[in-house]
């Protein structure tokens, strides 16, 4: 019993365990378990709100996570076992907790405390010991029909209850601009101000319910009660009057979603709590949740979790970024999503992002923390999401994050069912206690009726987690990657040599393609479910079947496959190409690239152009192929089906063995600043053109200029690395220059010629739209200042750290 409760979880056991007890002649345990298990599964998240006490090193919430399941057998078998066994089952878990607390920091550390095997052992120990003292007494079990028929009646009544559809999603823009929905996110938008916004969420929400809009200020009237109001990370306070208006609006039937984030960043937690704590009984901690080794959390919930209202019960791993935890959850709260087992660490207000150290310690609360909780309120409901990052422009392409949007909207469309689920859970707990004290088989129909209603309500809320994404509504481009490709947002969790594609995939959203990507290695594409597909380093089993792809192209669908260079020798890939009448051949060309002269690769250590060979594998059709060449370059070759028709009816098949040229290492990360590298901008345009049917851009950007040396008389220079001065100097006679001074003289003269030919003055301060490609193959953003009479006064060259492999931001200034 303890093993099942700890390891498997209660979802599928809610009915199976009482059935086993009934078959074993254990009447009273049957009835108690019938109410207790469902009640505990729904109400258990409240335990994370247990306050810390100075008497114990380890928080009470951590103990409740570790050993609470050990009490379950003691409650279920309370009247069926001896007094000594009862005491063992009820007292021994407390003794285990005290021993662990005394040993905390000595032979009990975070690795032992968070170990799932240790949790099983601690849960089993009381039951194993109690088994030595007694035999379980049998009792008459109620007839199955006494439970099943009332359960079906209760389930049917709840299933017939109406839901409250949402016809509009309204985003609050009156309390700060963090994750604004009004920011531009197009081909020319870069940096956090573009990526860290909810532009695509606004579009997806409108697609989902029919309309999305904004609430400009508190003075604007609230929308109709068939709307969902989203208050996201309020960086500015909510007035008392506005909070009361929102609470009254929800009570009349409106739906509210409050999106929070970690560590009270920008005081958003304080502002959100003024609304939530007073009117809905919910409080958020000023902390951050992370997994047992100090990294972002991953949660996987089996599909049976949908029976209890879980909107993440799709069986796929959900990667959280870094969210907060709940300080208080009301008894009527329903847990919709969790982070998985995680520590919660208080914020450090001395740091800019207010994060702590991310070091697991037993003094920090460890629990399967709730990430999303919903609370019914009057005729409406409110949901609270504690991690804002998944819906940002740079991350929303992950299909689980789009699923979360549908799940939250679907849950909030069932406020009555949320009320029934939480209320029935409380009632089941009370009934289980009554059966424990006053055993009676007459309680069976009551328990069955309430249980049926609870599960029916949970199913109404959680069934949305089993729904599928729809082309045109949830996505415009499906992305499936092989097991060796990565789609991560934090470079720290990537090993050198791993290929990450988050930047290029998220950038497709700038072109209106609305990408949606599954976890790498988990999806076998079904081409009929989407018009546009992008496969990145697919495995052999992910390659489409011949007939499926033929049908897809005939329907006008597009498919692009980015193979890694080494996949050009994989037999399954070659066999798949041969099936389509394609063969591979080498494409060899001369290349010049930026190379390092020192092991550190530092700019000051010397950089120089390196002459090499660019060796690529490209594809071409045989004369008997059903494919006809449409467009081709070193990286991508595109084909249509024969016979060629104008206008084109066939979809486009694009193949390339140059996936490495689209990785974050090649094009820049999602965190690249507002001054993107030329290659990053170019690759985004190149890949998007494949799906938009546009002409491909030249592989060498016209705005990246290789200048000659001119004549510049600015005598002094300064070099900064990440804002810190590294070098200063003055130019004398050229023959007196050392190697370093000679390099900076050459760079100055190149900048002067570039300015003269490609960057006319636009005022006293001019920032050039084109870029300078230096002799050492380093890209520079050029700005220059003139005197009042138009003479050159100063030049600044900027190399942003993600423009190449230098790894730092360099500023080189020339002046008097």
C-alpha positions in Angstrom: 0.0 0.0 0.0 2.8 2.4 0.9 4.8 1.6 -2.2 1.8 2.2 -4.4 1.0 5.5 -2.7 4.6 6.8 -3.0 5.8 5.4 -6.3 2.8 5.0 -8.6 0.6 7.9 -7.3 -3.1 7.6 -6.5 -4.8 8.3 -9.8 -5.3 4.7 -11.0 -5.4 3.3 -7.6 -8.4 5.3 -6.4 -10.7 2.6 -7.5 -8.4 -0.4 -7.7 -7.3 -0.4 -4.1 -10.8 -0.3 -2.6 -11.8 -3.1 -5.1 -8.9 -5.3 -3.9 -9.8 -4.7 -0.3 -13.4 -5.6 -1.0 -12.3 -8.8 -2.7 -10.1 -9.6 0.3 -13.0 -9.4 2.7 -11.9 -6.1 4.3 -15.1 -4.1 4.5 -14.2 -1.2 6.6 -10.8 -0.6 4.9 -12.7 -0.6 1.6 -14.9 2.2 2.6 -12.2 4.3 4.3 -9.9 3.9 1.3 -12.7 4.8 -1.0 -12.9 8.3 0.6 -9.4 8.8 1.9 -7.3 8.3 -1.2 -9.2 10.7 -3.5 -9.5 13.2 -0.7 -5.7 13.0 0.0 -4.8 13.3 -3.6 -6.8 16.5 -4.1 -6.1 18.1 -0.7 -2.5 17.0 -0.1 -1.0 20.1 -1.9 -2.2 22.2 1.0 0.6 20.6 3.1 3.3 22.7 1.2 1.8 25.7 3.1 2.8 24.3 6.5 4.9 26.9 8.3 8.5 26.4 9.3 9.2 26.1 13.0 12.4 27.0 14.9 12.2 23.7 16.8 13.1 21.8 13.7 15.9 22.3 11.1 13.9 20.7 8.4 10.6 22.4 7.4 7.3 20.6 8.2 6.3 20.7 4.6 9.4 18.7 3.7 8.5 16.0 6.3 5.0 15.9 5.0 6.3 15.1 1.5 8.7 12.5 2.8 6.6 10.5 5.3 3.0 11.6 5.1 2.2 8.5 3.0 3.4 6.3 5.9 0.2 7.3 7.8 -2.1 6.1 5.0 -2.2 2.4 6.1 -2.7 3.4 9.7 -5.8 5.4 8.8 -7.2 2.8 6.4 -6.7 -0.2 8.7 -7.4 1.7 12.0 -10.1 -0.6 13.2 -8.8 -3.8 11.5 -5.5 -4.0 13.4 -4.3 -4.2 17.0 -3.7 -1.2 19.2 0.1 -1.8 19.1 0.0 -1.8 15.3 -2.0 1.5 15.3 0.6 3.1 17.5 3.4 1.9 15.3 1.8 3.2 12.1 0.9 6.5 13.6 3.9 7.3 15.9 6.8 5.7 14.1 6.7 8.2 11.2 7.1 11.0 13.7 10.1 9.2 15.2 11.6 8.9 11.8 11.1 12.6 11.2 12.8 13.5 14.5 15.8 11.3 13.8 16.2 12.8 10.4 16.0 16.3 11.8 18.7 15.5 14.4 20.9 14.0 11.8 20.4 16.8 9.3 23.7 18.3 8.2 25.6 15.3 9.4 24.9 11.9 7.9 21.6 13.0 6.4 22.1 15.5 3.5 20.0 16.7 0.6 21.0 13.8 -1.7 19.6 11.2 0.8 16.6 13.2 1.8 15.6 13.8 -1.9 16.3 10.2 -3.0 13.1 8.5 -4.2 14.3 5.1 -2.9 14.8 6.6 0.6 11.3 7.9 0.5 10.0 4.5 -0.2 12.0 3.0 2.6 10.7 5.6 5.1 7.1 5.0 4.0 7.5 1.2 4.2 9.2 0.9 7.6 6.2 1.6 9.8 3.9 -0.7 7.8 6.6 -3.5 7.8 7.1 -3.2 11.6 3.4 -3.1 12.3 2.9 -6.3 10.3 4.8 -8.2 13.0 2.3 -7.3 15.7 -1.1 -8.2 14.3 -3.3 -10.0 11.8 -5.7 -7.8 9.8 -9.3 -8.5 10.9 -11.8 -9.1 8.1 -15.2 -7.5 7.9 -18.1 -7.8 5.6 -17.5 -5.8 2.4 -20.4 -3.9 0.9 -21.9 -5.2 -2.3 -20.2 -3.6 -5.3 -23.5 -2.3 -6.7 -24.0 -0.3 -3.4 -21.0 1.8 -4.5 -21.0 1.5 -8.3 -24.6 2.6 -9.0 -24.5 5.7 -6.7 -21.0 6.5 -8.2 -22.4 6.4 -11.7 -25.4 8.5 -10.7 -23.1 11.1 -9.1 -20.8 11.1 -12.2 -23.7 11.5 -14.6 -25.2 14.4 -12.7 -21.9 16.3 -12.7 -21.3 15.4 -16.4 -24.6 17.0 -17.3 -23.7 20.3 -15.6 -23.0 23.2 -18.0 -19.6 24.8 -18.5 -19.0 28.5 -19.1 -17.2 29.1 -22.4 -14.6 31.8 -22.7 -15.0 34.0 -25.8 -12.3 36.6 -25.2 -8.9 36.8 -23.5 -8.1 40.2 -22.1 -4.5 41.0 -21.1 -3.9 43.7 -18.5 -1.4 46.3 -19.7 -2.1 48.8 -17.0 0.3 47.6 -14.3 3.7 47.5 -16.0 5.2 46.3 -19.2 6.9 43.1 -18.1 5.9 40.5 -20.7 3.9 43.0 -22.6 1.6 41.8 -25.5 2.1 45.1 -27.4 5.8 44.7 -28.3 6.8 44.1 -31.9 8.1 40.6 -32.8 9.1 40.7 -36.4 12.2 39.9 -38.6 14.0 43.1 -37.4 13.3 42.7 -33.7 16.0 41.3 -31.4 17.0 41.4 -27.8 15.1 40.9 -24.5 12.6 43.7 -25.4 11.4 41.5 -28.3 12.0 38.0 -27.0 10.9 38.5 -23.4 7.3 39.5 -24.3 4.0 37.8 -24.8 3.4 38.9 -28.4 2.8 35.3 -29.6 0.8 34.4 -26.6 -1.6 37.2 -27.5 -2.0 35.7 -31.0 -2.4 32.1 -29.7 -5.0 33.1 -27.1 -7.0 34.9 -29.8 -6.8 31.9 -32.1 -7.9 29.6 -29.2 -11.1 31.5 -28.0 -11.8 33.8 -30.9 -10.6 37.1 -29.7 -7.8 38.7 -27.6 -7.6 42.3 -26.5 -5.9 44.5 -23.8 -7.0 46.4 -20.7 -5.1 49.6 -21.0 -5.7 50.9 -17.5 -7.7 50.5 -14.3 -10.1 53.2 -15.6 -11.2 51.0 -18.4 -14.3 48.9 -17.7 -13.8 45.2 -17.1 -14.8 42.9 -19.9 -17.9 40.7 -19.9 -18.1 37.7 -17.6 -17.5 35.4 -20.6 -14.0 36.7 -20.7 -10.6 35.6 -19.2 -8.7 38.5 -17.7 -4.9 37.9 -17.5 -3.0 40.0 -14.9 0.7 39.2 -15.6 3.6 40.1 -13.3 2.2 43.4 -12.1 5.3 45.6 -11.7 3.0 48.5 -10.6 0.6 48.2 -7.6 -3.1 47.3 -8.1 -5.3 49.8 -6.4 -7.7 48.7 -3.7 -10.7 49.7 -5.7 -9.5 47.8 -8.8 -8.8 44.7 -6.8 -12.3 44.8 -5.3 -13.8 45.3 -8.8 -11.9 42.3 -10.1 -13.0 40.1 -7.2 -16.6 41.1 -7.7 -16.3 40.5 -11.5 -15.0 37.0 -10.8 -17.8 36.3 -8.3 -20.3 37.2 -11.0 -18.8 34.7 -13.4 -15.6 36.2 -14.8 -12.4 34.2 -15.0 -9.1 35.5 -13.8 -5.6 34.3 -14.5 -2.7 35.7 -12.5 0.8 35.1 -13.8 3.6 35.5 -11.3 7.3 34.7 -11.2 10.3 34.1 -9.0 11.7 36.0 -6.1 9.3 39.0 -6.1 11.2 40.3 -9.1 10.2 44.0 -9.6 7.9 43.6 -6.5 5.4 41.7 -8.6 4.7 39.2 -5.9 3.8 41.9 -3.4 1.5 43.5 -5.9 -0.2 40.2 -6.9 -0.7 39.2 -3.3 -2.6 42.3 -2.5 -5.3 41.0 -4.8 -5.0 37.2 -4.2 -4.6 37.1 -0.4 -7.5 39.4 0.4 -10.0 38.2 -2.1 -9.2 34.6 -3.0 -7.2 33.2 0.0 -4.0 32.6 -2.0 -0.5 33.9 -1.2 2.7 33.5 -3.2 6.2 33.2 -1.7 9.1 35.4 -2.7 11.2 32.5 -3.7 12.3 30.3 -6.5 11.8 26.5 -7.1 14.6 24.3 -8.4 15.2 20.5 -8.6 17.3 18.5 -6.1 20.5 19.4 -7.8 19.9 23.1 -8.3 18.6 23.1 -11.9 15.3 23.9 -13.5 12.6 21.4 -12.7 11.1 18.7 -14.9 7.7 17.2 -14.3 5.9 14.3 -15.9 2.3 13.4 -15.0 0.7 10.2 -16.4 -2.6 10.5 -18.3 -4.5 9.2 -15.3 -3.9 12.5 -13.6 -6.6 14.0 -15.7 -9.1 12.2 -13.4 -8.1 14.7 -10.7 -8.2 17.8 -12.8 -4.5 17.9 -13.8 -4.1 19.8 -17.0 -0.5 18.4 -17.5 -1.7 14.8 -17.6 -0.4 14.1 -21.1 2.5 11.9 -20.0 5.1 14.2 -21.6 7.9 15.9 -19.7 7.2 19.5 -18.8 10.3 21.7 -18.5 9.8 24.6 -16.1 12.2 27.5 -16.1 12.3 29.1 -12.6 9.0 29.9 -10.8 7.9 30.7 -7.3 5.9 28.6 -4.8 2.7 29.0 -2.9 2.7 30.4 0.6 -1.0 29.6 1.2 -3.5 27.5 -0.8 -7.1 27.5 0.4 -9.0 24.3 1.1 -11.1 24.9 -2.0 -7.9 25.2 -4.2 -7.3 22.6 -7.0 -3.8 21.8 -8.1 -3.6 21.9 -11.9 0.1 21.5 -12.4 3.3 20.9 -10.3 7.0 21.4 -10.7 7.9 18.0 -9.5 10.0 17.3 -6.3 11.8 20.6 -5.8 13.4 22.9 -3.2 12.1 26.4 -2.7 14.7 29.1 -1.9 13.9 32.6 -0.7 15.0 35.4 -2.9 18.2 37.4 -2.3 17.3 41.1 -2.6 21.0 42.0 -2.9 21.1 40.6 -6.4 19.6 42.1 -9.5 17.5 39.1 -10.4 16.9 38.3 -6.7 17.9 34.7 -7.1 19.5 32.8 -4.3 22.5 30.5 -4.5 20.6 27.5 -6.0 22.3 25.2 -3.5 20.1 22.4 -2.2 19.9 22.5 1.6 17.6 20.7 4.1 16.7 24.0 5.7 14.9 24.9 2.5 11.4 23.5 1.9 11.4 20.3 -0.3 8.0 19.3 -1.8 6.3 18.5 -5.0 5.4 22.2 -5.3 2.3 23.3 -7.1 3.0 25.4 -10.2 -0.6 26.2 -11.0 -3.6 26.3 -8.7 -7.2 27.2 -9.4 -9.9 28.4 -7.0 -13.6 28.7 -7.6 -15.1 32.0 -6.5 -18.8 32.6 -6.7 -19.8 31.9 -10.3 -16.3 32.3 -11.6 -12.8 31.1 -10.9 -9.2 32.3 -10.6 -6.0 30.4 -11.6 -2.5 31.3 -10.5 0.5 30.4 -12.6 3.9 30.8 -10.9 6.3 30.8 -13.8 5.9 33.4 -16.5 8.8 32.3 -18.8 7.2 29.4 -20.7 4.9 31.8 -22.6 7.7 34.2 -23.6 8.3 34.7 -27.4 11.5 32.8 -27.2 10.1 29.7 -25.5 6.4 29.4 -26.3 7.3 27.2 -29.3 7.6 24.2 -27.0 4.4 22.2 -27.5 3.9 21.6 -23.8 3.7 25.4 -23.2 1.0 25.7 -25.8 -0.8 22.8 -24.2 -0.7 24.7 -20.9 -2.5 27.6 -22.4 -5.3 25.3 -23.7 -5.4 23.6 -20.3 -5.8 26.7 -18.3 -8.5 28.1 -20.5 -10.3 24.7 -20.4 -10.1 24.5 -16.6 -11.4 28.0 -16.2 -14.3 27.2 -18.4 -15.5 24.8 -15.7 -15.8 26.9 -12.5 -18.7 24.8 -11.2 -16.7 21.6 -11.7 -13.7 23.1 -9.9 -15.9 23.9 -6.9 -17.4 20.3 -6.9 -13.9 18.7 -7.1 -12.5 20.5 -4.2 -15.7 20.4 -2.2 -16.2 16.6 -2.8 -12.6 16.0 -1.8 -13.3 17.6 1.6 -16.5 15.7 1.9 -14.8 12.4 1.1 -12.2 13.0 3.8 -14.9 13.7 6.4 -16.8 10.6 5.4 -13.7 8.5 5.6 -13.1 9.7 9.2 -16.7 9.0 10.1 -16.4 5.4 8.8 -13.2 5.0 10.7 -15.0 6.0 14.0 -18.5 4.8 13.3 -18.3 1.8 10.9 -21.4 1.2 8.8 -21.9 -0.3 5.4 -24.7 2.3 4.9 -22.0 4.8 4.1 -21.1 2.9 0.9 -23.8 4.6 -1.3 -22.9 8.0 0.1 -19.2 7.5 -0.5 -19.9 6.1 -4.0 -22.1 9.1 -5.0 -19.6 11.7 -3.8 -16.6 9.8 -5.3 -18.4 9.6 -8.7 -19.1 13.3 -8.6 -15.5 14.1 -7.7 -14.0 12.1 -10.5 -16.5 13.3 -13.0 -15.7 16.9 -12.1 -11.9 16.2 -12.2 -12.3 14.6 -15.6 -14.2 17.7 -16.9 -11.3 19.9 -15.9 -8.4 17.6 -16.8 -9.7 16.1 -20.1 -8.2 19.0 -22.0 -4.7 17.6 -21.3 -5.6 14.8 -23.7 -6.5 17.0 -26.6 -4.4 17.5 -29.7 -2.9 20.6 -31.2 -4.6 22.0 -34.2 -2.9 23.4 -37.3 -3.8 27.1 -37.8 -5.0 27.5 -34.2 -2.1 26.3 -32.1 0.7 26.3 -34.7 1.7 27.1 -38.3 4.9 25.1 -38.3 5.4 21.7 -36.6 8.9 20.9 -35.5 10.2 17.5 -34.6 13.8 16.9 -33.6 15.9 13.8 -33.2 17.3 12.6 -29.9 20.7 14.3 -30.3 19.3 17.7 -31.0 18.6 20.1 -28.1 16.0 22.8 -27.6 17.3 24.4 -24.4 17.2 28.0 -23.2 20.1 27.9 -20.7 23.5 27.4 -22.1 24.7 26.2 -18.7 23.0 22.8 -19.1 24.5 22.2 -22.5 27.8 20.2 -22.9 30.3 21.5 -25.4 29.6 20.0 -28.8 25.8 19.6 -28.2 23.8 21.3 -30.9 21.0 23.5 -29.7 18.4 25.0 -32.0 16.2 27.2 -29.7 17.1 30.4 -31.4 16.4 29.4 -35.0 13.1 27.6 -34.1 11.8 30.5 -31.9 12.7 33.0 -34.7 10.2 31.4 -37.0 7.6 33.1 -35.0 8.9 36.5 -36.2 7.7 35.5 -39.7 4.2 34.5 -38.6 4.9 30.8 -38.8 3.9 30.1 -35.1 6.3 27.1 -34.6 5.4 24.2 -32.2 8.1 21.8 -31.2 7.9 18.5 -29.3 10.6 17.3 -27.0 13.6 16.0 -29.1 13.5 12.3 -29.9 9.9 11.8 -28.7 7.7 12.4 -31.8 7.3 10.4 -35.0 5.8 12.9 -37.4 2.4 12.3 -38.8 2.5 14.6 -41.8 -1.3 14.7 -42.3 -1.6 16.7 -39.0 0.2 19.8 -40.3 0.8 21.6 -43.5 4.4 22.7 -42.7 7.0 20.4 -41.0 10.6 21.0 -39.9 12.6 18.0 -38.9 16.0 18.6 -37.2 18.5 15.8 -37.1 15.8 13.2 -37.3 16.5 9.6 -36.4 15.8 6.8 -38.9 12.3 6.1 -37.3 11.4 9.8 -37.6 11.9 9.9 -41.4 8.5 10.0 -43.2 7.3 7.0 -45.1 7.4 7.3 -48.9 3.6 7.3 -49.4 3.0 9.6 -46.5 5.4 12.2 -47.8 4.1 11.8 -51.4 0.6 12.5 -50.2 1.8 15.4 -48.1 3.6 17.1 -51.1 0.6 16.5 -53.4 -1.7 18.2 -50.8 0.6 21.3 -51.1 2.4 20.6 -47.8 6.0 21.7 -47.1 8.7 19.6 -45.4 12.2 20.7 -44.5 14.8 18.4 -43.1 18.0 19.6 -41.5 20.4 16.7 -41.2 23.6 17.0 -39.3 26.8 16.7 -41.5 27.6 13.3 -40.1 24.2 11.9 -41.0 25.3 12.1 -44.7 27.0 8.7 -44.1 24.2 7.0 -42.1 22.8 4.0 -44.1 19.2 4.7 -43.2 19.4 8.3 -44.4 21.1 7.2 -47.6 18.4 4.5 -48.2 15.7 7.1 -47.6 17.2 9.5 -50.1 17.6 6.7 -52.6 14.0 5.9 -52.3 13.2 9.4 -53.6 15.8 9.2 -56.4 18.3 11.5 -54.7 22.0 11.1 -54.3 24.6 12.9 -52.3 27.8 14.6 -53.6 30.5 16.8 -52.2 30.5 20.5 -52.5 34.0 22.0 -51.8 34.9 25.6 -51.7 37.5 28.0 -50.3 36.7 29.6 -47.0 38.2 32.3 -44.8 37.2 32.5 -41.2 38.1 34.1 -37.9 40.7 32.1 -36.0 42.5 32.4 -32.7 46.2 32.7 -32.1 46.1 31.8 -28.4 44.6 29.0 -26.4 42.2 31.4 -24.7 40.9 32.7 -28.0 41.0 36.3 -26.6 40.8 39.3 -28.9 43.8 40.8 -27.3 45.7 37.5 -27.7 45.5 38.0 -31.4 42.9 36.9 -34.0 43.7 36.4 -37.7 41.9 35.1 -40.8 42.3 31.4 -41.4 42.3 29.9 -44.9 40.4 26.7 -45.1 38.1 24.5 -47.1 34.3 24.4 -46.8 33.3 20.9 -47.4 29.6 20.2 -47.6 27.4 17.3 -48.7 24.5 18.3 -50.9 21.8 16.3 -52.7 20.8 16.2 -56.3 18.0 14.3 -58.2 18.6 11.5 -60.6 17.0 11.7 -64.0 14.4 9.1 -62.9 13.5 10.9 -59.7 10.0 12.0 -59.0 11.5 15.2 -57.6 12.4 18.2 -59.6 15.1 20.7 -58.4 13.5 24.0 -57.4 16.2 26.0 -55.6 19.6 25.1 -54.1 22.6 26.5 -52.3 25.4 25.1 -50.0 23.1 24.6 -47.1 19.6 23.7 -48.4 18.3 22.1 -51.6 14.6 22.4 -52.4 12.5 20.1 -54.7 9.0 19.9 -56.0 7.1 17.0 -57.4 7.1 16.3 -61.1 5.4 17.3 -63.4 6.2 20.9 -62.8 3.1 23.1 -63.0 2.6 26.9 -63.0 1.3 28.1 -60.7 3.0 25.5 -58.5 0.6 23.0 -56.9 3.2 20.7 -55.3 4.5 21.4 -51.8 8.3 21.9 -51.3 10.7 19.3 -50.0 13.9 20.9 -48.6 16.9 18.9 -47.5 20.2 20.0 -46.1 23.2 18.4 -44.4 24.1 21.7 -42.7 22.1 21.6 -39.5 25.2 22.8 -37.7 24.9 26.2 -39.5 21.5 26.8 -37.8 22.6 26.0 -34.2 22.8 28.6 -31.5 26.6 28.3 -31.7 26.4 29.4 -35.3 23.6 32.0 -35.3 23.6 33.2 -31.7 21.5 32.4 -28.7 17.9 33.6 -28.0 19.5 36.1 -25.5 21.4 37.9 -28.3 21.2 41.6 -27.9 19.5 44.3 -29.9 22.5 44.3 -32.3 22.3 40.8 -33.8 25.1 39.2 -35.7 24.8 39.3 -39.5 24.9 35.5 -39.7 22.0 35.2 -37.2 19.8 37.6 -39.1 20.7 35.8 -42.4 20.0 32.3 -41.2 16.6 33.3 -39.8 15.6 34.8 -43.2 17.0 31.8 -45.0 15.0 29.2 -43.1 11.8 31.2 -43.0 11.9 31.7 -46.8 11.7 27.9 -47.3 8.3 27.8 -45.7 7.0 31.2 -47.0 7.7 30.4 -50.6 10.0 33.5 -50.9 13.2 34.0 -52.8 16.2 33.0 -50.7 18.5 35.8 -49.5 22.1 35.8 -50.7 24.4 33.7 -48.5 26.7 36.7 -48.0 24.8 39.7 -46.6 25.1 42.9 -48.5 25.2 44.8 -45.3 28.4 43.1 -44.1 31.2 45.1 -45.8 34.9 44.1 -46.1 36.6 47.5 -46.2 40.0 48.6 -47.3 42.4 50.7 -45.2 41.9 54.4 -45.4 43.7 57.4 -43.8 42.6 58.3 -40.3 44.5 60.7 -38.0 42.8 59.9 -34.6 45.9 59.4 -32.4 44.6 57.5 -29.3 42.7 54.3 -28.7 41.0 52.5 -25.8 39.9 48.9 -25.6 37.1 47.6 -23.2 36.1 44.1 -22.5 32.6 43.7 -21.0 32.8 47.3 -20.0 36.1 47.0 -18.2 39.1 48.9 -19.6 41.8 46.5 -20.8 44.1 48.6 -22.9 44.9 52.2 -23.9 47.5 53.6 -26.2 48.6 56.3 -28.6 49.8 55.9 -32.2 53.3 57.0 -33.1 55.2 56.3 -36.2 54.1 53.1 -37.9 57.6 51.6 -37.8 57.6 52.0 -34.0 54.4 49.9 -33.5 54.5 46.7 -31.6 52.2 43.9 -32.9 49.2 44.9 -30.7 49.4 48.6 -31.7 49.8 47.7 -35.3 46.6 45.6 -35.2 44.6 48.5 -33.7 46.1 50.9 -36.2 45.0 48.6 -39.0 41.5 48.3 -37.5 41.2 52.1 -37.2 42.2 52.6 -40.8 39.7 50.0 -42.0 36.9 51.8 -40.0 37.9 55.1 -41.5 37.6 53.7 -45.1 34.3 52.0 -44.2 32.9 55.3 -42.8 34.0 57.2 -45.9 32.4 54.8 -48.4 29.5 53.1 -46.6 28.3 55.3 -43.7 27.5 58.9 -44.4 26.9 61.2 -41.5 23.3 61.5 -40.2 24.2 64.1 -37.5 26.8 64.7 -34.9 26.5 61.0 -33.9 26.1 58.4 -36.6 25.4 54.7 -36.1 26.1 52.8 -39.3 23.4 50.4 -40.7 26.0 48.3 -42.4 28.6 46.3 -40.6 32.4 46.3 -40.9 34.0 42.9 -41.5 37.6 43.4 -40.5 40.7 41.8 -42.0 40.7 39.4 -39.1 37.1 38.3 -40.1 35.6 39.9 -37.0 32.3 41.7 -37.4 32.0 45.3 -36.0 29.1 47.7 -35.4 30.5 51.1 -36.2 29.5 54.5 -34.7 31.3 57.8 -35.3 31.0 61.4 -34.1 31.9 64.6 -35.8 32.8 68.1 -34.6 30.6 71.1 -35.3 32.3 71.6 -38.6 31.8 68.0 -39.7 35.3 66.7 -39.0 35.9 63.2 -37.6 36.1 63.4 -33.9 35.8 59.8 -32.6 35.0 56.2 -33.7 33.5 53.4 -31.7 33.6 49.8 -32.8 31.3 47.3 -31.0 31.6 43.6 -31.2 28.7 42.1 -29.1 29.8 38.9 -27.4 27.4 36.7 -29.3 28.4 37.9 -32.8 31.2 35.3 -32.9 33.3 33.0 -30.8 35.1 35.7 -28.8 32.8 35.2 -25.9 33.0 38.8 -24.7 31.6 42.2 -25.7 34.5 44.4 -27.0 34.5 48.1 -27.5 37.3 49.8 -29.4 37.3 53.6 -29.2 39.5 56.0 -31.3 39.7 59.6 -30.6 41.9 62.6 -29.8 
